[in-house]
């Protein structure tokens, strides 16, 4: 595309010529990186429990996922726990690795600050199928639900959160450091919870839907 734009302006160059200065300048396309969902052989996977279920109140279903966050140089990972009914981000963490410990800390913070859900949904990544992670859910008597393999629609509300985070925050910036990424993403998620209205919530913010009077119609997932 860049080669053709240059050609239209009278610069007759080849694709390889364009590729070399792009690499030197650090210019690259924004696209989804390799999958963050990596199953671990021997870990137990749980069935998906939410097909056809009505989501009618906060803390009925929580979901968690990890996504890739590009920076000016390098990248980090973002994990978040989301309440499905209100779309509210209950806890989040930024990490330079995908180790299970930062996911566990994110889960424990959500439980400490917001009680517990009836059902907790995630994908089948090794962080979520590890004994350390599932034992916390089992001890708290929380039903464990996991997406089917490759079925991103099973966790569609978290996927929509990632889209908002990336197009309204991450892709507009080039974080210089992990601490910069953490601070800026934290400011965005605070705005997301407190001030960003959602059409699916009748114009309410996630905070209003989570903490305020529950006057909305229930959400019915496709069978």
Steps between C-alpha positions, in 0.01 A plus 500: 500500500780743589690409181194583291444830683861597433466397137190719467715793616768428242739293715570180307618259771452131564341327793832382643639855488201624702527211746860580596449861625173393666693245704769755589239756611297244695189548286271199495136415450272467803359150504410226738809321630537126560229355721514560873296183557742210540354180644718293731500122448371326811303799632128445548268695268147576618181513287341823384203576727355821357328402177138614522540638854329830590739748660273706725715650778851603602730230638305227327776439244857628491738445212876531463742516212851613399589720203817624330588871538763649262733777622749725320757229563386157608166400642315407819196291586177627653270278707158608623200362688169625357147484639283381210177673602644850545816469282688645797873425529534367856879462503791505258876449480778578252790254476806441284433123503194274479580311819202376700597708805386833357166350398459355847572839659239660273240242601575532871469879485158473337382251763633717786332817372177374344392177668468205266305398190286193453685409179852590387576470128837498323668337204702179527837672534754342733473793744131428558519119504789490750422341837598819684239699307212251499553413869415861594172472309418160647572616858261790448234264360497676162390302194777486238412556134745496207463600136505236233825474301517787253154623605575867571125577498469306826675793670370774270466771766869481587587508128295821472689644798833426329378670182406812697828504694710466186319737267419767758827483697786270397515569124494875563816488708851357498587417859864564583509258794299243691423758768370743235278226358370411845414860593339588166296179476390549861373850421309367200339213694393745771335713230351185344335401828386842620428711194474296179133429415404174331213467255447142619448640854235751386759775509619428853862466601633171639517655848133605480398154383708324767426718804172674407135389483464200274220602265628352174365206309700177545761397247425173321792323336446314176424132537 
